[in-house]
Amino acid sequence: MGGGGLRAAAMPGVLLVNMATLRQTGAMPRPIWSGTISFGLVAIPIKLYNGVSKKSVAFNQLDDRSMSRIKLKKVSADTGEDVPDENIVKGYEISKGRYVVVDPDELEPFIPSVTRAIELEEFVDLAEIDPVYFDSQYIVAPDKTPKPYALLARAMEQAGKVAIGRFVMRNKQYVAALRAVDGKLMMSTMVFADEVVPMSAVDELDSLADVQVSDKEVLMAEALVASLSAAFEPKKYRDNYREQVLDLIERKAAGEQFEAPTAVAAAPQVIDLMAALEASVKAAKAARGRHPAGAPEMAEDAPKPKRVRKSA
């Protein structure tokens, strides 16, 4: 269609979503890497699949006069003129306005060699790894011969151990943790120790050393924790913002027009801690009474677009 409801909805600085991405159900996953798990003289052929499929609403920037895509250009910050690719080099800023230029050939010796193997170095207890070190998640699947894979997964699961190793993917070396889950292997890439921000770097945390809490306050806080304790059910938590945005886009694509709701921000209140804890415990118990299974009430008070009319 020549614009229709989508064109009519355009505003200055419009961002238009690609309708093909709406309500994606997820295609059949494809392996992103293949190689072996190697330790000792053992080599187990495997494939890696993404363990997480992020869901988001992807917008394109458009010119609201013609609805054509916005194209970004590489220009000089000094002159504003276009800079051709052959004149673009890599530079590391060592001080304001001063750069060390590094040639790609100078970086070549430092690129890790591609071995197509996850080299396991040690087995540790999962409890020893702070979750802050975990980064991206992957599913590890057997390739060609499943028996060695099944044997490793079972041995790790029975021992309660996690394997730590290194591998290279897309010219970058990673440290990874492999763990067994119900006879199958999951892998998490890990950040390096010098990438983790220490708590000592946050000055506000120093004030906790002078905080005094009474036994009564601790007991009341523990009661609140106990009243809200439940088994973790990931499906209870939904991305309400994404779902509402997709719903809005689908309705506008169908020709409906809306008035944007006014977002009301609640003003922060300074209240008595004990009174707040007591009220919270009572509210949690009341909610549990309405939901014996332990599922908390989901907030439904997010502002929704008001339907005005359907355009011709």
N, C-alpha and C positions, 0 to 999 in steps of 0.2 A: 504494500500500500504506500501511497505517496506521502507518508507522514502520519495522517489520521490522528488517533488519540495520542500516539507517541509524540508527534510533532507539536500538537497543541499543548502538550504538557511541558514543552521546552521553556526554560527561563534563562536569563543571562548567566553565563558560566555553567551551563547545564552539564550534568554528568549522566550519560545514558547507559543503562545496563544492557549487556548482550543477552537477548531473550533465550538464546540457545542454552544458556547456562542455568536457567531457572529450574528449580526443583530437580536437580540432578540426583539420580538414584545410584550412580556409581557404576562405571563400566567394569568389565572383567579386568582384574589387576594384571599388570604385566611385570615381569622381572626387570629390575633396574641394574642388576649386577649379578654376575655368576663367577664362581671360582671354587675354592676348596677351603674347608676348615682344616688347618694343619697343626699337629702337635706330635712331638716325637717323630716316629716314622709313619704316622697315620695321616692320610689325606682323605677327607670326606667331601665329595662334590656337592655343592649347594647353590641355590639361587636366593637372591634377596628381593623381597617385595616391600613396598612402603607399608608400614604398620599403622599409619594415621593418614586419613584423607581429610584435609582441612576444608571446611565449608565456609564460603564467604560470598558476598555479593560484589562482583567485579564490574566497575563502571568504566566507561570510556569518556574522555573529554571531547566535547564537540563544539563547533562554531554554531551558535544558536540561529544565525542568519541562513546558513545553508545546510546545517546538520552534517557537515563533513567532519571527519576526524581531525583532531589537533595533532600536528607533527612536531616533535621536538628536534631542534637543530643544535649542532655543536658549534659554538661561537666563542671568540676570544673575549675574555672578561674586560680587556683593555680597550679594544677597538670595536667590539660588537660584530666583527666580520666572521663569516664562515671559516672554519678551520678544516681542511681536508684530512682524511685519516692518515695519510703519509707524513703529516706534520705533527701528529699527536704522539707524545712520548709519556712515559711513566715517571712521576717525580714524587719523592717523599718529603713532606714539609718538615724541616728541622727547626725553623723559627718563622716568625711572621714574614711571608714573602720570600723566604729562602728555601730552595728545594735541592735535593740530591737526585739527579736523574739517573735511573737505572735501566740499562738496556736488557731486553729479553734474553739475549745470549748470556748475560752475566747471571741471570736467575736459573738458567738451564741446569747447571750442576747441582742445584739445591732441590730440584723437583724429584720427589721420591720415585724410585723405580717401581713400575707396575708389576707386581708378582702374582696377582689374581689369587691371593691366598689370605685368609684370616689366620694369622700366626698366633696361636694361644700361648701365653707365657706363664699363667698361673691360675689356680682356682681358689676363690675366696668365698667367705660367707656373705650373702646378700645384705645382711644387717650391718656389715662393715662399711657399706657404700652409702654415703650421704646422698639422698635423692637430688640434691642441687647439681650433682655431676652428670646426671642423665640428660641427654639432648634429644636426638631424633630416634624414632622407634622403627624397627623393621621386623618383618616376618621372615624367618629362615626356613626354606623348603628344601627337601632332598632333591638331588638331580642325578638321574640315571640309576644309581644303586642306593635304595633307601635303608638297607640293613645297617650299615655303619652309622648312619644318622640316628636311627632308632636306638641303637646301642648306646651312643654317646648321650642322647637325651635321657634315657632311662638311668644311666649311671649317674649323671649330674643330679637328676631329680631325687634319687635315693640317697645320694650323699649330701644333698642340700647345699650344693656349691654353685657358684657363678663363675664362668670362665672369663678371664680378662685377656684381650689380645689386641693386635694392631693389624690394620689393613689399609690399602690404598684404593681410593675411588675418586675418579675425575681429577687425577694428579694431586690429590691431597691425602695426607696420612691421617688416620683416625685411630683413637683408642676406643675399644668397644667392649661391652659386657654382654655375654650370652647367658641366658638362663632358660631352664627347661620348664615348660608349662603344659601339664597333661600330656606328656610324651612328645611335645613339639618344642621347637626352639624359637625364642624371641631374641632380638639383638637391639641394644641401645648404644648409639654412639655416645661418647662422653666428652665433656669439656675438659681442658687441661687445668691443672691446679692453679696456675697463675692467671686463669681467666675467671676464677670464682672471686667475687667481691667479699672480703672478710667483714664480719659484723663490726669489728673494731674500727672500720672506716666510716661508720655512721655515728656521728657525734651525739645524736639525740638518744642513742641507747645508753650512753654513760649515765644519764639521769636516773636510770632504773636502780642504780646502786643505793640511792638515798630514799627510795620509796618504801614506806612502811605499810603493811597490810595486817589487819587483825585476823585472829582465828575465825571469828564469826563471818568476816567477809570471804575468807577462803572457803568455808563450809557452804556458804550461799552460792559462791561461784561454782563449786563442785556439784551442788544440787542442780544448777542450771545445765551444766555439762551432762549430768546423768539424765536429766529430763529430755535432752535433745539427742541422746546417743541412739544410734540405729545402725543397721547394716548398710554399707555403701551400695547404692543402686544408681549407676551412672545415667540410666535412661530417665531418671526423675528430673534431670537438669537439662534444660533446653535453651537454645540460643533464641530467646524471644525477639530480640532486635532483628536478627536476620530473617526470621519467619514473618515478622510484620512488614519488613521492607519488601520481601518477595511478594507478599500478598498485595501490598500497595502497587507494585509494578505490574502485576498481573491484571489488576483491576483497571489501571490506567491504560494498559495495552488493549483492553477490551473496550475502551472508549469512555470509561467512567472518570469523572472529575471529582476532586475532593478539596475540602478546606483543611489546611494543615492545623493539627491540634496545637494548643499552646502548652508547652512543657512548663510545669510548675515545680520549681526546686524548693524542697523543704529547708527551712532555715535551721541550722544546727542549734541544738539546745544544750545548755549546761545543766545537768540534773544531779541529784544526790545518787551516789553509786549504789548504796545499799537499797534505796527505794527502787532503783532501776533493776537491780538483780532480783528483788522480790517480785516485782511486777512481771519480769521476764519469765521467772519460774512458773508463776500462776498462768501466764499466757501459754507457755509450752505444755503444761499439764492439761489445760482446756483444749488445746489443739489435738493432743494425744487422745483425749476423750472422744473428739469428733472423728478421729482417724486412728482406730485401734491398731491398724497394721503398722503404724509408725511413719507413714508418709506425711510430710508436712504440707500445709496448704500452699499451693503455688500462687504467687502474686499475680493478679490479673488487673492491676490498677494502672498499667502502662497506658498512656494516651494513645487512642486510635484515631485514624483519619475519619472525618465526618463525610458521609456520602452526600453529595449535593444533587447531581443529576447525571444522566447519561447523555453524552454528546451525540448529535445526529451523525 
